[in-house]
Amino acid sequence: MPTPHNEAKLGEIAKTVIMPGDPLRAKYIAENFLKNAKLVNQVRGMYAYTGTYQENKVTVMASGMGMPSMGIYSYELYKFYEVENIIRIGSCGAYKPELKLFDIILAQKVFSEGNFALTLNNDNCHIVEASQNLNAKIIDAAKENHISFLQGNTVCTDCFDVYMTSVDEFLSRIPAGFEPVSAEMEAFALFYVAKLLDKNASCLMSVVDSKFIKEIATPKERQTGLNNMIRLALNASLKL
């Protein structure tokens, strides 16, 4: 039962999907972490692979960058492919000085000042929460595998925050008490679609830049530095 954006057949995608933004990262995960991985989608270069991790069936699929792309792929996975759980794994910018390169963040709530929810569902919603049950599975997996992480709120922007003319002005518009620890570009769409369709969604992020950090991660460092986050998501999938 293909969609305009996904050529996989019903049954070729697992109930749990690990979702990086980058198609090449999906390929990297399939080749380095999964057994018997099969490429089930390559429409628009958004690779999806289904295989097994410790004998557990799982799919790794790219979402692309930004809320519109994430909104399309997550909606179709939940609505047409009977997916129950999506764990986004991606990079983020840090807003706290104590966060270092490749520290892992588990999103609790996400804020967007965009109109994704209004356009999709006539809902003037700007804050949405991760699935508590799915976050609990990730927290359990982190403890069992001795992987450190920070749980906190994040902002989801319509543009790359590094290119904003004034990040401080953007932050001044965030509701009082929200106190984001990071910024990324996809989680709001994922969380809102999951809420709309009564599914489960979480977001794990690794820090790759910050105004408090002078060094910038190279593409190679990003690839290898994200391995702990990848393992955490995959080990959480074993609990679903």
C-alpha positions in Angstrom: 0.0 0.0 0.0 2.4 2.7 -1.2 1.9 6.4 -0.6 3.2 9.2 -2.9 6.2 9.4 -0.6 6.8 5.8 0.4 7.0 2.7 -1.8 7.1 0.2 1.0 4.4 -2.4 1.1 2.2 -2.9 4.2 4.1 -5.2 6.5 7.5 -4.2 5.3 7.7 -1.5 8.0 8.0 -2.4 11.7 5.7 -1.2 14.4 8.6 0.8 15.8 10.6 3.2 13.6 13.9 4.9 14.5 13.9 8.1 12.6 17.0 10.2 11.8 16.8 13.2 9.6 19.6 12.3 7.3 19.0 9.4 4.8 22.7 8.5 4.9 22.5 8.2 8.7 19.6 5.7 8.2 21.8 3.8 5.8 24.7 3.9 8.4 22.4 2.5 11.1 21.1 -0.2 8.9 24.6 -1.3 7.9 26.2 -1.1 11.3 23.5 -2.0 13.8 20.8 -4.1 12.1 20.9 -7.7 10.8 19.4 -8.7 7.5 18.5 -5.0 6.8 16.3 -4.6 3.6 15.9 -1.3 1.8 12.1 -0.9 1.6 11.9 2.8 0.5 14.0 5.1 -1.5 11.5 7.5 -3.0 13.0 11.0 -3.0 16.1 9.5 -1.4 14.4 9.0 1.9 15.8 5.6 2.7 14.0 3.2 4.9 15.5 -0.1 6.0 13.8 -2.9 8.0 15.8 -5.5 9.8 16.4 -6.9 13.2 18.2 -5.6 16.3 18.8 -8.4 18.8 16.1 -10.4 17.0 13.6 -7.6 17.3 12.1 -6.2 14.1 12.7 -2.5 13.6 12.7 0.0 10.8 15.1 2.9 10.4 13.8 5.6 8.1 14.9 9.2 7.3 12.5 12.1 7.9 14.4 14.8 6.0 14.8 18.3 7.5 12.1 20.5 9.0 8.5 20.1 10.2 6.8 19.7 6.8 9.0 16.8 5.8 8.7 15.1 9.3 4.9 15.8 9.2 4.5 13.9 6.0 6.5 10.9 6.8 5.3 10.5 10.4 1.7 10.9 9.3 1.9 8.3 6.6 3.8 5.8 8.8 1.2 6.1 11.6 -1.9 6.3 9.3 -1.1 3.9 6.5 1.7 1.6 7.7 0.3 0.8 11.2 3.4 2.1 13.0 2.8 2.6 16.7 6.1 4.2 17.9 8.5 6.6 16.3 11.7 7.6 18.1 13.3 10.6 16.4 17.1 10.7 16.7 18.8 13.8 15.6 21.2 16.6 16.2 20.5 19.8 18.1 21.9 23.1 19.3 22.4 23.5 23.0 21.1 26.5 25.0 22.7 25.6 28.3 26.5 26.1 29.0 26.9 22.8 30.8 26.0 20.8 27.7 29.0 19.5 25.7 29.4 18.1 22.2 27.5 14.8 21.8 25.6 15.1 25.1 22.3 13.3 24.7 19.0 15.1 25.4 15.6 13.4 25.7 12.8 15.9 24.8 10.0 16.3 27.3 7.9 19.1 25.7 8.5 21.0 22.5 7.5 24.6 21.6 7.0 25.9 18.1 5.7 29.4 17.2 4.8 28.1 13.8 1.3 27.1 12.5 1.8 23.4 11.9 -1.0 22.4 14.2 -3.3 25.1 13.0 -2.8 24.2 9.4 -3.1 20.5 9.9 -5.9 20.3 12.4 -7.3 23.9 13.0 -5.7 23.8 16.4 -3.9 26.9 17.7 -1.4 24.7 19.6 2.2 25.6 20.2 3.4 23.3 22.9 3.1 19.5 22.7 4.5 16.7 24.9 6.4 13.5 24.1 4.7 10.2 24.8 5.3 9.6 28.5 5.2 5.8 28.1 7.8 5.8 25.3 10.0 8.3 27.2 9.8 5.9 30.2 11.1 3.0 28.0 14.0 5.2 26.8 14.9 6.2 30.4 14.9 2.5 31.4 17.1 1.6 28.5 19.5 4.4 29.4 19.8 3.2 33.0 20.3 -0.4 32.0 23.0 0.5 29.4 24.7 3.2 31.5 24.1 5.9 29.0 23.9 9.5 30.4 21.3 11.9 29.2 19.5 15.1 30.1 15.7 15.3 29.9 14.3 18.8 29.1 12.2 20.9 26.9 13.2 21.9 23.4 12.2 24.5 20.8 11.4 23.4 17.2 12.1 26.2 14.7 11.0 26.8 11.1 14.5 27.9 10.2 18.0 27.0 11.3 18.5 29.0 14.5 22.2 29.7 13.7 20.9 31.8 10.8 18.4 33.8 12.8 19.1 37.6 12.9 18.4 37.5 16.6 18.1 34.2 18.6 17.6 36.3 21.7 14.5 37.9 20.3 13.1 34.5 19.4 13.8 33.2 22.9 12.0 36.2 24.4 8.8 35.0 22.7 8.9 31.6 24.3 6.3 31.2 27.1 7.5 32.0 30.6 8.7 28.9 32.5 9.3 26.8 29.4 13.1 27.0 29.7 14.4 25.1 26.6 17.7 23.3 26.8 18.0 22.8 23.0 16.8 23.7 19.6 15.9 21.4 16.6 13.5 21.5 13.6 11.3 18.4 13.6 10.0 17.3 17.0 6.9 19.5 17.1 5.5 18.0 13.9 6.3 14.4 15.1 4.7 14.9 18.6 1.6 16.6 17.2 1.0 14.0 14.6 1.4 11.3 17.2 -1.1 13.1 19.5 -3.6 13.6 16.6 -3.5 9.9 15.6 -3.2 8.5 19.2 0.3 7.1 18.6 3.6 7.3 20.5 6.5 9.6 19.7 9.8 10.5 21.4 12.8 12.6 20.4 16.5 11.9 21.3 19.0 14.6 20.3 22.8 14.8 20.4 24.4 18.2 20.8 26.5 19.2 17.8 26.7 23.0 18.3 26.3 25.7 20.9 27.2 29.3 21.4 29.0 28.1 24.5 31.2 25.7 22.6 34.0 26.9 20.4 34.8 23.7 18.5 32.4 22.5 15.8 31.9 18.8 15.1 33.1 17.5 11.8 30.8 15.4 9.7 32.8 12.3 10.7 32.7 13.2 14.3 29.0 13.7 14.1 28.6 10.2 12.6 30.6 8.4 15.2 29.6 10.7 18.1 26.0 9.8 17.6 26.5 6.1 18.2 25.4 6.2 21.9 22.2 7.9 21.0 21.6 5.3 18.2 22.2 2.5 20.7 19.9 4.0 23.2 17.0 4.3 20.7 17.5 0.7 19.5 17.7 -0.7 23.0 14.5 1.2 23.9 12.9 -0.4 20.9 13.4 -3.8 22.5 11.0 -2.8 25.3 8.1 -2.1 22.9 
